């Protein structure tokens, strides 16, 4: 049985709530859920449906704002060097992850502890895939669709806070060493996918 994916509207609503909370927090206040809902122009019930706990929303909002805009990250980079672009995207997210480690650990705990009976809503905001897709945009024509999707999935395992937990807690690596290993892994995955595409 395949899992139901959240709709684009549900993803947009969640993003709107994060942005609304971020705007209110920049004004120096700790907003209530009612204030966030009003700022996002959604009902209080909708806001609570996406974020049953206000603290989870307020922890995630600044992180959401800190992640680079995928289009902006590559605005002045028309190259089709898929390895370099994917590595650049990971480096950008790596910096955000390590600068916001405490908040991201709380986010991960909130995600793990979430009620999984409602699979109609996104458990997390997908910030890594848009970065990966932007990185591969100029070379996507070189991949078959299945290979492209597999590469995106493999890269998604390296991008983000989960790999930080492995490097920090399991391997005892500092941020600089983790970045070197991830850079090697990202480039190796992209290179292997490109080689597969050539031999297809």
C-alpha positions, -999 to +999 in steps of 0.1 A: +000+000+000+015+034-010+015+063+014-006+093+006+015+124-001+004+158+012-011+180-015+006+210-029-020+231-011-012+215+023+025+221+017+019+257+008-003+262+039+025+248+061+050+271+044+027+301+048+024+294+085+062+292+089+067+325+071+039+342+090+055+331+123+089+342+111+076+377+102+060+381+136+090+369+155+112+394+136+091+421+152+105+409+185+074+392+199+065+356+207+032+352+187+002+331+197-012+306+173-042+329+167-018+357+156+001+334+133-031+321+118-043+356+112-010+366+096-010+336+074-047+342+065-058+308+076-082+296+103-070+288+138-081+252+133-060+250+101-030+263+119-034+238+147-039+210+122-005+217+107+012+225+140-006+210+170+020+226+193+029+263+190+065+257+203+071+233+173+061+261+149+082+287+167+113+265+167+110+257+130+102+292+116+136+307+120+153+277+104+129+278+075+139+315+070+176+307+072+176+281+044+188+295+011+162+301-016+171+274-042+165+297-072+186+325-056+214+301-047+220+294-084+208+327-099+243+336-111+255+300-119+244+288-153+269+260-154+259+223-159+286+210-135+262+188-116+288+177-091+298+212-081+263+225-080+250+196-058+280+201-035+273+238-033+237+231-024+247+207+004+273+232+017+246+258+020+223+235+040+252+222+060+260+257+073+223+262+084+221+228+101+253+233+122+244+269+131+209+257+143+218+224+158+198+227+190+166+238+172+170+211+146+173+184+173+141+197+188+125+196+154+136+160+148+123+150+183+089+167+174+088+149+141+095+115+157+070+121+184+043+132+160+009+114+158+014+094+126-023+085+123-029+116+102-008+110+071-026+138+051-003+165+065+034+169+059+054+159+090+082+181+080+088+209+055+108+196+026+136+221+023+163+197+009+146+185-023+141+220-038+178+226-032+187+193-049+164+199-078+178+234-083+213+220-082+205+194-109+183+217-130+209+225-157+219+188-161+186+171-156+184+163-193+214+140-189+194+116-166+166+091-173+137+099-150+142+068-128+179+076-124+172+112-116+146+103-089+170+078-074+198+103-073+176+129-057+166+103-030+202+093-024+213+130-020+184+136+003+199+111+028+231+133+030+214+167+030+199+179+063+200+173+101+198+135+101+233+132+087+245+158+113+232+135+141+251+105+126+283+125+122+281+142+156+266+115+178+276+082+162+309+090+146+321+118+168+330+140+138+331+178+140+313+200+115+344+205+092+351+168+089+314+160+083+314+186+055+344+170+039+328+135+040+295+148+027+312+167-001+330+135-012+297+115-010+276+141-029+302+142-057+306+105-058+268+099-061+264+125-088+294+111-107+281+076-105+246+087-117+262+105-147+282+074-155+251+053-153+234+077-177+262+075-202+261+037-203+223+035-206 
